[in-house]
């Protein structure tokens, strides 16, 4: 008896923002709103050009960015309609990322009518000073207004993000943000620890020892770890299941789309900079949105970075992505599938209490999630 192939996930990239957050290292840009509709039309054309035959079977659709909620509800609906014409969609989870200040009662109603059933809110913080320092457009009050509008429209699956480590964040403001989030009780929560790298203005300034963008007021690493660990405890006490390093959900509300990434299931990306994976190969679209639209208008798929995933790469992904999930990985299955013994690598990690091995189930130690990168480096070396 053959096992059922997993349904695909569909990802639609909308690389536009109203402003560039200081900590952002994504390929997004601030452009004239006049470019939104031509971009949406190009995505619809890409669906007609690129959707594989026979039709894909998909059960998740995720509009990410950027700020997809900047597009007109009609444009978003047209993209969903184009997908329905080319993709076999059953019982889908359809997510739209949205910034709080872009949400209105009218948009909320239109999104639900178009077929969206999950909204992911980029909250980041409930402290206005932290939001302002990070270049965010919304303020604390916008979060409550957005949540109320979405609930009133009928959305029963909301996700909210917080960032631990924003400039000017303190233990008190962090605890207040978590308190306010719990009061809104979204079905899903993501908590990210601030990344400092060359890919963002804040990261470059911090690495250079400068003070612009409030870089000198980023909390210490130990404080950020404490913020994260405190949130872990409070979310657990409130009934949320911690299922991935950065993600929590009420029972039955895990992100079905993001689970595809962590489980190495196939996904198909549309839009500028979107990535795809069919189980054996990866490819991406050109990042520049203007070049993307121009290519699509000429009937050309702007694909680049095509690579066949080697066996060694696949093994690394199995370990890295699998161990991000708190349930861990089936070590016996992986060793059998790749013909590589993993257990001999575990001695130092087990001795330091960084990982746990129960039968053939290997997982990160729940108390050591803040040093997960060290574990991955050791395991993959």
C-alpha positions in Angstrom: 0.0 0.0 0.0 1.5 3.4 -1.0 1.5 6.3 1.3 -0.6 9.3 0.4 1.4 12.2 -1.0 1.1 15.4 1.1 -0.9 18.2 -0.4 1.0 21.2 -1.5 1.1 24.6 0.2 0.8 27.7 -1.9 2.7 30.8 -0.9 2.0 34.2 -2.5 4.6 36.9 -1.8 3.6 40.6 -1.7 6.8 42.5 -1.2 5.4 45.9 -0.5 5.4 47.8 2.8 4.3 51.3 3.9 7.7 51.8 5.6 10.8 49.7 6.2 11.2 48.5 9.8 14.6 49.0 11.2 15.1 45.3 12.0 13.7 44.0 8.7 16.1 41.9 6.6 13.5 40.8 4.0 13.5 41.7 0.3 10.6 44.2 0.6 10.2 47.8 -0.6 8.2 50.9 -0.2 6.6 51.7 -3.6 3.8 53.8 -5.0 0.3 52.2 -4.4 -0.2 52.6 -8.1 2.0 49.5 -8.5 -0.2 47.3 -6.3 -2.8 46.3 -8.9 -0.4 45.6 -11.8 1.5 43.4 -9.4 -1.7 41.5 -8.4 -2.5 41.0 -12.1 1.0 39.6 -12.7 0.6 37.1 -9.9 -2.7 36.0 -11.6 -0.8 35.6 -14.9 2.0 33.6 -13.2 -0.6 31.2 -11.8 -1.9 30.6 -15.4 1.7 30.2 -16.7 3.3 28.2 -13.9 0.8 26.0 -12.1 2.0 22.5 -12.9 -0.2 20.0 -14.8 -1.9 17.9 -13.7 -3.3 20.4 -11.3 -1.7 20.7 -7.9 -3.7 19.5 -4.9 -3.3 22.1 -2.1 -4.7 22.5 1.3 -2.9 25.7 2.5 -2.6 29.1 0.9 -0.4 31.8 2.6 -0.2 35.5 1.6 3.0 36.8 3.1 5.4 39.7 2.6 5.8 42.5 3.0 2.3 43.6 3.9 -0.2 41.8 1.7 -3.1 43.7 3.4 -2.0 46.8 1.5 -3.5 45.2 -1.7 -7.2 46.0 -2.3 -9.5 43.2 -1.1 -10.7 42.8 -4.7 -7.2 42.2 -5.9 -6.5 39.6 -3.2 -9.8 37.9 -4.1 -8.8 37.8 -7.8 -5.6 36.0 -6.9 -7.6 33.4 -4.9 -10.0 33.0 -7.8 -7.1 32.4 -10.2 -5.7 29.8 -7.8 -9.1 28.0 -7.6 -9.2 27.8 -11.4 -5.8 26.0 -11.6 -5.3 24.3 -8.2 -7.4 21.5 -6.6 -8.0 23.1 -3.2 -9.7 21.1 -0.4 -10.4 22.2 3.2 -7.9 25.0 2.9 -6.2 27.1 5.6 -6.0 30.5 3.8 -3.8 33.0 5.7 -3.3 36.7 5.1 -0.5 38.6 6.9 -1.8 42.1 7.9 -0.4 45.0 9.8 -2.8 46.4 12.4 -3.1 49.9 11.0 -4.2 48.5 7.6 -7.2 46.7 9.0 -10.8 48.1 8.8 -14.2 46.6 9.4 -14.9 46.8 5.7 -11.6 45.1 4.7 -12.2 42.4 7.3 -15.6 41.5 5.9 -14.3 41.5 2.4 -11.3 39.3 3.2 -13.6 36.7 4.8 -16.0 36.8 1.8 -13.0 36.3 -0.5 -12.1 33.1 1.2 -9.5 34.0 3.8 -10.0 32.2 7.1 -6.9 33.0 9.1 -5.2 36.4 9.7 -1.6 36.8 10.9 -1.2 40.1 12.7 2.3 41.7 12.9 1.8 43.1 16.4 5.5 43.0 17.5 4.8 45.0 20.7 2.1 46.7 22.7 4.5 49.5 23.7 4.3 52.6 21.5 7.9 53.7 22.2 9.2 50.3 21.0 7.0 50.4 17.9 8.1 54.0 17.1 11.8 53.1 17.7 11.5 50.2 15.3 9.8 52.2 12.5 6.4 50.5 12.8 3.4 52.4 11.6 0.9 51.1 14.0 0.4 51.9 17.7 -1.0 50.0 20.6 -4.6 51.2 20.0 -4.5 50.0 16.4 -4.0 46.4 17.6 -7.2 46.4 19.7 -9.1 48.0 16.9 -7.9 45.5 14.4 -8.7 42.5 16.6 -12.2 43.8 17.2 -12.8 44.4 13.5 -11.6 40.9 12.6 -13.6 39.2 15.3 -16.7 41.2 14.4 -16.3 40.1 10.8 -16.3 36.5 11.8 -12.6 35.5 11.9 -12.1 32.7 14.5 -8.4 32.0 13.7 -6.0 34.9 14.4 -2.2 34.7 14.9 -0.2 37.5 16.6 3.5 38.1 16.5 5.7 39.6 19.2 9.5 40.3 19.0 11.7 39.9 22.1 14.6 42.3 22.1 13.3 45.4 20.4 15.2 48.6 21.2 14.0 50.2 24.4 12.3 47.1 25.5 12.4 46.3 29.2 11.3 43.4 31.4 8.2 45.5 32.4 7.2 46.4 28.9 7.8 42.9 27.6 5.6 41.4 30.4 2.9 44.0 29.6 3.0 43.0 25.9 2.5 39.4 26.8 -0.3 40.3 29.2 -2.1 42.3 26.5 -1.7 39.5 23.9 -3.1 36.9 26.3 -6.0 39.2 26.9 -6.9 39.2 23.2 -6.4 35.4 23.2 -5.4 34.8 19.5 -5.6 31.2 18.4 -1.9 31.3 17.5 1.2 33.1 18.8 4.6 33.6 17.3 7.5 35.0 19.4 10.7 35.8 17.7 14.0 36.8 19.3 15.5 39.9 17.6 18.1 39.0 15.0 21.2 41.1 14.7 22.8 40.7 11.2 24.1 42.7 8.3 20.7 42.3 6.5 18.9 45.1 8.4 19.7 48.8 9.2 19.4 48.1 12.9 21.6 45.1 12.7 24.4 46.9 10.7 24.2 49.8 13.2 24.4 47.6 16.2 27.4 45.5 14.8 29.2 48.8 14.0 28.6 50.0 17.6 26.5 52.9 16.5 23.5 54.6 18.1 21.1 55.2 15.2 17.8 53.4 15.2 18.1 53.1 19.0 20.7 50.4 18.4 22.4 51.2 21.7 19.2 50.4 23.5 18.8 46.8 22.4 18.4 44.6 25.5 21.3 42.3 26.4 21.2 38.7 25.0 20.6 37.3 28.5 17.6 39.6 28.9 16.2 38.6 25.6 16.5 34.9 26.6 14.7 35.7 29.8 11.9 37.4 28.0 11.4 34.4 25.7 11.5 31.9 28.6 9.0 34.0 30.6 6.7 34.0 27.6 7.1 30.2 27.2 5.9 29.7 30.8 3.0 32.2 30.6 1.7 30.8 27.3 1.8 27.3 28.6 -0.2 28.3 31.7 -2.7 30.0 29.4 -3.3 26.7 27.5 -1.1 27.3 24.4 0.8 24.3 23.0 4.5 25.1 22.2 5.0 23.2 19.0 7.9 24.9 17.3 10.7 27.1 18.7 8.9 30.3 17.8 5.3 29.2 17.7 2.5 28.3 20.0 -1.2 27.5 19.3 -4.4 26.6 21.1 -5.4 23.0 20.5 -6.0 22.3 16.8 -4.8 25.7 15.7 -1.2 25.1 14.6 -0.2 26.8 11.4 -0.8 24.1 8.8 1.1 26.0 6.2 4.3 26.6 8.2 4.3 23.0 9.3 4.9 22.1 5.6 8.2 24.0 5.7 9.4 22.3 8.8 8.3 18.8 7.5 9.9 19.4 4.1 6.6 19.0 2.3 6.1 20.6 -1.1 5.2 24.2 -1.5 4.7 26.4 -4.6 5.7 30.1 -4.5 4.2 32.9 -6.5 5.3 36.5 -6.7 8.6 38.4 -6.6 11.1 36.6 -4.4 8.8 33.6 -3.7 10.5 30.2 -3.2 9.3 26.8 -4.2 10.2 23.2 -3.3 8.9 20.0 -4.9 10.6 17.5 -2.6 13.7 17.2 -4.8 14.4 20.7 -6.2 14.2 24.3 -5.0 13.8 27.5 -7.1 12.9 31.1 -6.6 11.5 34.0 -8.5 13.5 37.2 -9.1 13.4 39.5 -6.1 12.9 42.8 -7.9 9.1 43.3 -8.2 9.3 45.6 -11.2 11.5 43.0 -13.1 9.1 40.3 -12.0 6.0 42.1 -13.4 7.9 43.0 -16.6 8.9 39.3 -17.2 5.4 38.0 -16.5 3.8 40.5 -18.9 6.1 39.1 -21.5 5.0 35.6 -20.8 8.3 34.6 -19.1 8.7 33.0 -15.7 11.4 35.0 -13.9 12.9 31.9 -12.1 16.4 31.7 -10.7 18.4 29.9 -8.0 17.2 26.5 -9.4 19.0 23.7 -7.4 18.6 20.0 -6.9 18.8 19.2 -3.2 21.6 16.7 -2.6 21.2 13.9 -0.1 23.6 15.6 2.3 21.5 18.8 2.1 18.3 16.9 2.6 19.7 15.3 5.7 20.8 18.6 7.2 17.3 20.0 6.5 15.7 17.0 8.2 17.7 17.6 11.3 17.6 21.4 11.4 13.9 21.8 10.5 12.8 18.7 12.3 14.4 19.7 15.6 12.8 23.2 15.5 9.6 21.3 16.3 9.3 20.5 19.9 8.1 16.9 19.3 11.5 16.4 17.6 12.4 13.8 15.0 12.3 10.1 14.5 16.0 9.3 14.5 15.5 5.7 13.3 13.5 6.8 10.3 16.2 9.4 9.3 19.1 7.0 9.8 17.3 4.4 7.8 16.3 6.8 5.0 19.8 8.4 4.6 22.0 5.5 5.7 23.9 7.7 8.1 24.4 7.0 11.8 23.4 10.1 13.8 23.5 8.6 17.3 27.4 8.8 17.5 27.1 12.6 17.2 24.9 13.0 20.2 27.2 12.2 23.1 28.3 15.8 23.9 24.8 17.2 23.3 23.2 14.6 25.6 25.9 15.1 28.3 25.3 18.9 28.3 21.5 18.4 28.5 21.0 20.2 25.2 19.0 17.4 23.6 16.8 14.5 24.9 16.6 11.0 23.4 13.6 8.8 24.2 13.6 5.6 22.2 14.3 6.8 18.7 12.7 10.2 19.3 15.3 13.0 19.4 14.2 16.5 20.6 15.8 19.7 21.9 15.7 20.0 25.6 12.7 22.3 26.4 14.8 24.4 28.8 17.6 25.0 26.2 15.6 26.3 23.2 17.3 29.7 23.4 20.6 28.1 22.5 19.2 26.0 19.7 21.6 27.4 17.1 24.5 26.0 19.1 22.9 22.6 19.0 22.4 22.7 15.3 26.0 23.7 14.6 27.3 20.9 16.8 24.9 18.3 15.3 25.6 19.3 11.6 29.4 19.6 12.0 
